[in-house]
Amino acid sequence: MELREQTIKDMIQLLGEEQVITEEAVIIENEGATVHNYEKAFGHKNPHQPLCVVNVKNKEEVREVLLYCNQNKIHVIARTGASSSEDQLLVIDDKTMIVDASSMNRLIKLDEENMMATVECGMPLAHLEKMANEKGLTTGHSPQSSPLAHLGGLVATRSIGQFSTYYGGIEDMVCGLEAVLPNGEIVRIKNAPRRAAGPDLRHFFLGSEGAWAFMTEITVKLFPYYPDDMWIGGYIVENFHKGLNCIREIMAKGYKPSVVRLYDKPDVDHNYGSVKLKDEQAFMFFSAEGPKEIAQATGESIHKIAMAHGAEYIGTKAVEHWFVNRNNLSFTVGTQEEREHYQSTHISYATIEICADWTDIHGIYDSVMAALPEKCPNLTMLGGHVSHSYINGTNIYFVYNLKIQDSEKATAEHYQVMEGVCNEVLKYETGTIAHHHGIGKVRVRKIKEELGSSYPLMRMIKDQLDPNGIMNPGTLLPLE
């Protein structure tokens, strides 16, 4: 209590009373839109609450807050959009402050000639996309969390969007950035098209999940926007593995569709229901973007390959249904509707996304689908889909419903599912336990197995950039 009172007093003196939130009810309601919502629906709350939440308005305030916390060994969780699926925003001790930069939401520059936008870290992705569209441009980044996402969080979690096969992931879009280190030093990585002046320092921060710095400014690429020239097509394939083989050929031959997706029957039935599949069948669909000539040529070639793999073309209606409904989940997260669903059904839906090369991905899918129901008997649905593909491999998004046995231990029950998936993935040489949601405080327990002999490098970076360990402890790196 003494630490809390002193910290609040000092923050009010540093920033002003209106920028320091201390009311417990407000803090609990805003601690993170996807943090332990099932438990919250039944009245359970995190036993650890932040000392306070401070709203920062510029990089100088970020610098002053980090200096104070570093000197006083107070832990910091950086926040903008307030959503995470891997507990990046979860407070795990009684000496943590949440530093909220959602007010740092300015567009600094929209550079049409050089196809870049520079924004503060709290810029909502949807707002930037709207501004870009008005100029005939697009960010090309469209994660399912688009209605919630801010640029700082997208970079911090190494995000990827639904059109990634054409535009790339966030790591392909970031040109440069500005960040504040725990010691208050402000570092800037300039917006060069490419550099060979040593290692690419952007990647110290991409995917760092607020564990060793606070990003304050981001510059991302922009792309021409051709919304009226898109090609789309949907197909039914005999089984999930034949769909994988078809997608592999499309990618290996060098085609760049914007959307490449393959759903097994449980996933289709639960999430969309727009296609009626027989047992073992799978739903596969694509879109192609760019100038009309490129989009149409890409689509025609994809169609030929799909038909050669025995696919049944079913037109565009189901694909259009996906485009309309693809982000619906983000509109219900943390709402009264979600709470009432949990209270009436005691079923919690979640996802775990992994990645591997083309050889291993077949075995991973079969292994998880066979092993998980036995390890986790409370599963009421288990399925999966491919959503991001590459020339050398693809991802699988495992989705599941879990009948919660004890509302107070819902997270532990989800952890059991996560462990089951990750254990199967790590049996394969190229299997990686996180494709785009990050590690957070959930999958961090598997990070040493994931990184193997390269794990000490991660620890060395943390120790050098954040020697006092104030930045989001327990995230990205396990507590020793």
NULOKE-421169 format. One record per residue (C-alpha): residue in three letters; x negated, y, z. Coordinates in steps of 0.001 Angstrom, whole numbers, plus 500000, padded with zeros to 6 digits. Example, Ala and Ser with C-alpha at 12.3 -4.5 7.8 and 13.67 -1.06 7.14 Angstrom:
// residues 2
semar|px|py|pz
ALA|487700|495500|507800
SER|486330|498940|507140
***
This chain:
// residues 480
semar|px|py|pz
MET|500000|500000|500000
GLU|497136|502356|500812
LEU|495563|501721|497384
ARG|498892|502313|495664
GLU|499581|505574|497474
GLN|496081|506892|496821
THR|496161|505899|493155
ILE|499541|507556|492601
LYS|498368|510698|494349
ASP|495217|510858|492219
MET|497075|510184|488967
ILE|499605|512934|489710
GLN|496731|515296|490336
LEU|495015|514199|487127
LEU|498021|514095|484748
GLY|500969|515726|486451
GLU|503936|514195|488235
GLU|506056|513804|485091
GLN|503493|511423|483546
VAL|503325|509014|486491
ILE|506088|506411|486908
THR|506406|504871|490364
GLU|510026|503657|490657
GLU|509990|499861|490974
ALA|513227|499344|489035
VAL|511947|501380|486079
ILE|508617|499575|486120
ILE|510258|496131|486161
GLU|512631|497049|483353
ASN|509787|498320|481155
GLU|506914|496007|482047
GLY|507044|494301|478661
ALA|509968|493401|476428
THR|508955|489750|476070
VAL|507294|489077|479414
HIS|509105|486301|481303
ASN|512564|487357|480217
TYR|514082|484018|481169
GLU|513087|484398|484830
LYS|514257|488007|484835
ALA|517689|486900|483581
PHE|518087|484908|486798
GLY|516873|487688|489092
HIS|513283|486517|489521
LYS|510554|489095|489288
ASN|506805|489059|488992
PRO|505270|488910|492502
HIS|502637|491380|491286
GLN|503726|494858|490277
PRO|501514|497612|488851
LEU|500345|500375|491154
CYS|502070|502728|488708
VAL|502595|503360|485014
VAL|500879|506416|483583
ASN|501901|507966|480275
VAL|498908|509377|478428
LYS|499301|511930|475657
ASN|495852|512118|474059
LYS|492437|510485|474018
GLU|491059|512917|476593
GLU|493669|511729|479093
VAL|492862|508119|478237
ARG|489215|508902|478899
GLU|489920|510498|482279
VAL|492168|507633|483401
LEU|489629|504971|482382
LEU|486821|506842|484136
TYR|488878|506951|487328
CYS|489796|503272|487123
ASN|486252|502217|486338
GLN|484876|504133|489302
ASN|487533|502763|491654
LYS|487632|499173|490301
ILE|491311|499463|489336
HIS|492445|497152|486575
VAL|493998|498578|483395
ILE|496579|497161|481007
ALA|496808|499205|477804
ARG|500309|499377|476371
THR|502110|500933|473404
GLY|505073|498951|472023
ALA|505581|496941|475244
SER|506094|493558|473592
SER|503879|490498|473683
SER|504423|486781|473419
GLU|501261|485604|475201
ASP|501519|487602|478451
GLN|499005|490232|477395
LEU|501039|492750|479426
LEU|501595|490587|482494
VAL|500248|492021|485751
ILE|498476|489283|487722
ASP|497155|491130|490786
ASP|497961|494056|493073
LYS|495345|496498|491801
THR|496478|497066|488218
MET|497655|500209|486468
ILE|499580|500193|483199
VAL|498398|502928|480852
ASP|501162|503605|478344
ALA|500144|505364|475128
SER|503517|505206|473365
SER|503616|509022|473481
MET|500474|509096|471326
ASN|502532|508619|468172
ARG|501354|511310|465745
LEU|500683|510811|462073
ILE|497269|512416|461749
LYS|496888|512080|457986
LEU|498631|510331|455123
ASP|495982|510285|452387
GLU|497674|509421|449086
GLU|494533|509795|446999
ASN|492487|507362|449083
MET|495449|505149|450025
MET|495053|505413|453806
ALA|497074|506528|456804
THR|495485|507647|460074
VAL|497715|507501|463140
GLU|497555|507535|466909
CYS|497815|504151|468582
GLY|501444|504651|469665
MET|502759|505156|466135
PRO|505685|502732|465618
LEU|505063|500552|462572
ALA|508632|501095|461330
HIS|508114|504877|461368
LEU|504846|504684|459451
GLU|506401|502330|456913
LYS|509311|504724|456383
MET|506962|507670|455833
ALA|504858|505620|453420
ASN|507940|504450|451499
GLU|509004|508069|450979
LYS|505712|508555|449116
GLY|506163|505397|447033
LEU|503734|503499|449273
THR|503855|500704|451861
THR|501717|499514|454735
GLY|502213|495958|453483
HIS|502477|494896|457127
SER|505769|493385|458236
PRO|505599|491119|461290
GLN|508826|489802|462799
SER|508195|492290|465609
SER|508416|495262|463189
PRO|511305|496904|465104
LEU|509194|496821|468300
ALA|505595|497046|467104
HIS|503182|499960|467415
LEU|499879|500196|465573
GLY|497663|499899|468655
GLY|499218|496620|469709
LEU|499114|495219|466182
VAL|495369|495775|465951
ALA|494757|494574|469505
THR|496504|491241|468871
ARG|495079|490683|465373
SER|498582|490734|463965
ILE|499767|489436|460631
GLY|502845|490292|458582
GLN|505353|488244|456627
PHE|503844|489378|453307
SER|500294|488495|454292
THR|499432|486237|451359
TYR|499491|489309|449123
TYR|498519|492161|451459
GLY|496391|490327|454041
GLY|496435|490424|457829
ILE|495798|493484|459965
GLU|492053|492757|459779
ASP|492257|493293|456000
MET|494123|496582|456434
VAL|492177|498420|459128
CYS|489709|500878|457598
GLY|488425|502434|460808
LEU|489403|503225|464358
GLU|488653|505170|467504
ALA|488430|503618|470965
VAL|487588|504629|474513
LEU|485290|502331|476478
PRO|485819|501749|480218
ASN|482971|504144|481019
GLY|484821|506935|479186
GLU|482650|506885|476079
ILE|484621|507561|472889
VAL|483458|505566|469878
ARG|484576|506032|466290
ILE|484182|503672|463325
LYS|484515|505670|460122
ASN|486857|504849|457265
ALA|484454|503492|454659
PRO|485776|501161|451917
ARG|483020|498693|452793
ARG|479688|498786|454608
ALA|476675|496496|454898
ALA|475063|498529|457672
GLY|474925|495638|460107
PRO|477858|493652|461550
ASP|481344|495042|461045
LEU|482018|496771|464360
ARG|485748|496995|463683
HIS|485924|493346|464675
PHE|484776|494080|468204
PHE|488206|495658|468660
LEU|490455|493723|466277
GLY|492034|491034|468412
SER|490426|492254|471626
GLU|493862|492478|473347
GLY|492901|495446|475518
ALA|490273|493340|477264
TRP|487329|495675|476731
ALA|488449|499025|475339
PHE|491448|501268|474716
MET|492093|501992|471039
THR|493449|505496|470513
GLU|493437|505994|466737
ILE|493855|503646|463780
THR|493384|504077|460032
VAL|495046|501515|457770
LYS|495250|500988|454026
LEU|498333|501829|452025
PHE|499556|500045|448899
PRO|501824|500889|445959
TYR|505443|500064|446750
TYR|507431|498095|444142
PRO|510656|497081|445927
ASP|512681|496706|442729
ASP|510231|494446|440901
MET|510040|491552|443358
TRP|510487|487961|442161
ILE|512028|485448|444593
GLY|512899|481767|444362
GLY|514006|478954|446696
TYR|513443|475186|446485
ILE|514264|471968|448292
VAL|511439|469436|448509
GLU|511565|465787|449477
ASN|509647|466293|452711
PHE|507422|468728|454574
HIS|504199|467133|453320
LYS|505180|467456|449667
GLY|505882|471116|450326
LEU|502408|471515|451812
ASN|500857|469912|448736
CYS|502788|472241|446449
ILE|501723|475338|448387
ARG|498119|474150|448395
GLU|498075|473948|444595
ILE|499595|477429|444254
MET|496992|478919|446574
ALA|494037|476921|445205
LYS|494813|478077|441679
GLY|494523|481687|442796
TYR|498112|482901|442769
LYS|499004|485605|445276
PRO|502680|485450|446203
SER|503654|487844|448970
VAL|505825|485348|450883
VAL|505040|481640|451085
ARG|507292|479721|453470
LEU|508144|476091|454085
TYR|510691|475001|456725
ASP|511430|471540|458026
LYS|515051|470553|458664
PRO|515192|471269|462444
ASP|513834|474777|461901
VAL|516223|475525|459024
ASP|519221|474191|460937
HIS|518445|476176|464080
ASN|517251|479500|462716
TYR|519037|480083|459420
GLY|521435|477340|458383
SER|521587|478852|454895
VAL|520429|475603|453255
LYS|521929|472174|453838
LEU|519127|469647|453996
LYS|519168|465879|454233
ASP|516932|464182|456803
GLU|513227|464650|455996
GLN|513926|467294|453347
ALA|512342|470746|453620
PHE|513175|474222|452324
MET|510448|476123|450504
PHE|510603|479641|449102
PHE|508419|482376|447677
SER|508369|486010|446696
ALA|505949|487840|444428
GLU|505239|491577|444525
GLY|503306|494201|442605
PRO|503828|495742|439176
LYS|506705|493989|437434
GLU|504488|492185|434919
ILE|502330|490697|437698
ALA|505259|489779|439944
GLN|507156|488022|437164
ALA|504113|486173|435840
THR|503256|485006|439371
GLY|506832|483873|439965
GLU|507047|481957|436697
SER|503804|480110|437465
ILE|504947|479259|441002
HIS|508187|477896|439576
LYS|506325|475605|437171
ILE|504108|474248|439942
ALA|507059|473696|442284
MET|509000|471792|439627
ALA|505933|469674|438854
HIS|505935|468641|442531
GLY|509497|467394|442262
ALA|511151|470388|443912
GLU|514795|471248|443322
TYR|515328|474898|442428
ILE|518279|476347|444377
GLY|518151|479974|443237
THR|517788|483091|445337
LYS|520775|483245|447699
ALA|519060|481483|450634
VAL|515948|483612|450145
GLU|518020|486770|450199
HIS|519614|485517|453426
TRP|516145|485205|454971
PHE|515135|488715|453899
VAL|518231|490181|455555
ASN|517982|488175|458795
ARG|514231|487629|459230
ASN|513764|490102|462091
ASN|517016|489521|463980
LEU|515244|488029|466988
SER|513467|491306|467699
PHE|516795|493094|468132
THR|517936|490761|470943
VAL|514712|490497|472973
GLY|515224|491861|476473
THR|518919|492695|475923
GLN|521997|491811|477939
GLU|522968|489441|475119
GLU|519742|487494|475627
ARG|520219|487378|479406
GLU|523768|486064|479066
HIS|522590|483402|476622
TYR|519989|482174|479104
GLN|522476|482171|481972
SER|525110|480191|480061
THR|522914|477665|478229
HIS|519737|477386|480358
ILE|517928|476965|477029
SER|514918|479062|476090
TYR|513620|479367|472517
ALA|509919|479924|471835
THR|507224|479538|469189
ILE|503584|478453|468990
GLU|501640|479263|465806
ILE|498475|477388|464855
CYS|496276|477036|461776
ALA|494034|474490|460031
ASP|492610|473546|456648
TRP|494652|471637|454082
THR|493234|468279|455149
ASP|493952|468663|458857
ILE|497293|470470|458695
HIS|499163|467330|457614
GLY|497866|465364|460600
ILE|498527|468206|463027
TYR|502164|468464|461973
ASP|502722|464729|462364
SER|500811|464550|465660
VAL|502712|467410|467306
MET|506113|466225|466091
ALA|505411|462716|467409
ALA|503660|463531|470686
LEU|505512|466580|472011
PRO|508972|465061|472673
GLU|507324|462339|474754
LYS|505207|464817|476723
CYS|508042|467327|477136
PRO|511330|465429|477532
ASN|513284|468641|478137
LEU|512923|469695|474490
THR|516293|469951|472774
MET|514902|471042|469396
LEU|511455|470875|467796
GLY|510626|472001|464277
GLY|508138|473976|462308
HIS|507474|476153|459320
VAL|504601|477467|457236
SER|504518|481251|457002
HIS|500945|482265|456056
SER|498767|480451|453529
TYR|495216|480758|452229
ILE|493049|479165|449590
ASN|491435|476972|452264
GLY|494378|476177|454529
THR|497632|477291|456098
ASN|499411|477837|459383
ILE|502314|476111|461081
TYR|504725|477918|463348
PHE|506086|475279|465741
VAL|509479|476328|467124
TYR|511373|474734|469969
ASN|514261|474934|472411
LEU|513573|473959|476003
LYS|516236|473054|478568
ILE|514896|474849|481626
GLN|515061|472761|484798
ASP|514082|475479|487289
SER|514601|479122|486334
GLU|511883|480248|488721
LYS|509378|477950|486977
ALA|510442|478542|483382
THR|507015|479854|482408
ALA|505301|476766|483780
GLU|507653|474606|481733
HIS|506776|476586|478601
TYR|503083|476261|479451
GLN|503519|472483|479349
VAL|504766|472725|475756
MET|501913|475060|474833
GLU|499356|472672|476329
GLY|500896|469774|474436
VAL|500674|471563|471082
CYS|497165|472906|471669
ASN|495826|469548|472814
GLU|496985|467943|469574
VAL|495606|470800|467443
LEU|492181|470664|469079
LYS|491783|467003|468131
TYR|491222|468210|464565
GLU|487978|469799|463408
THR|489522|472895|461807
GLY|492533|473231|464096
THR|492824|476622|465790
ILE|495262|477203|468646
ALA|496367|480741|467719
HIS|497019|482090|464249
HIS|498332|485574|465013
HIS|499907|486088|468451
GLY|496583|486234|470236
ILE|495429|484407|473343
GLY|496693|486619|476153
LYS|497052|484974|479553
VAL|498881|481958|478118
ARG|496562|480212|475687
VAL|493476|481602|477416
ARG|493245|478364|479400
LYS|492260|476651|476117
ILE|489847|479311|474844
LYS|486644|477505|475863
GLU|487730|474427|473911
GLU|488761|476608|470988
LEU|485477|478523|470748
GLY|483091|475797|471843
SER|479447|476881|471684
SER|480439|480402|470588
TYR|482361|481063|473812
PRO|479312|482588|475625
LEU|479188|485299|472933
MET|482693|486385|473911
ARG|481662|486561|477540
MET|478530|488571|476655
ILE|480577|491143|474743
LYS|482974|491503|477669
ASP|480126|491909|480162
GLN|478420|494568|478044
LEU|481480|496646|477190
ASP|483341|496212|480477
PRO|480786|495319|483187
ASN|483233|496094|486010
GLY|485908|493880|484458
ILE|488692|496455|484694
MET|490258|495917|481259
ASN|493212|493529|481321
PRO|491650|490786|483455
GLY|492741|487253|482638
THR|493504|488179|479030
LEU|491318|486812|476226
LEU|488857|485443|478776
PRO|489781|483247|481756
LEU|489143|484535|485238
GLU|486020|482827|486584
***
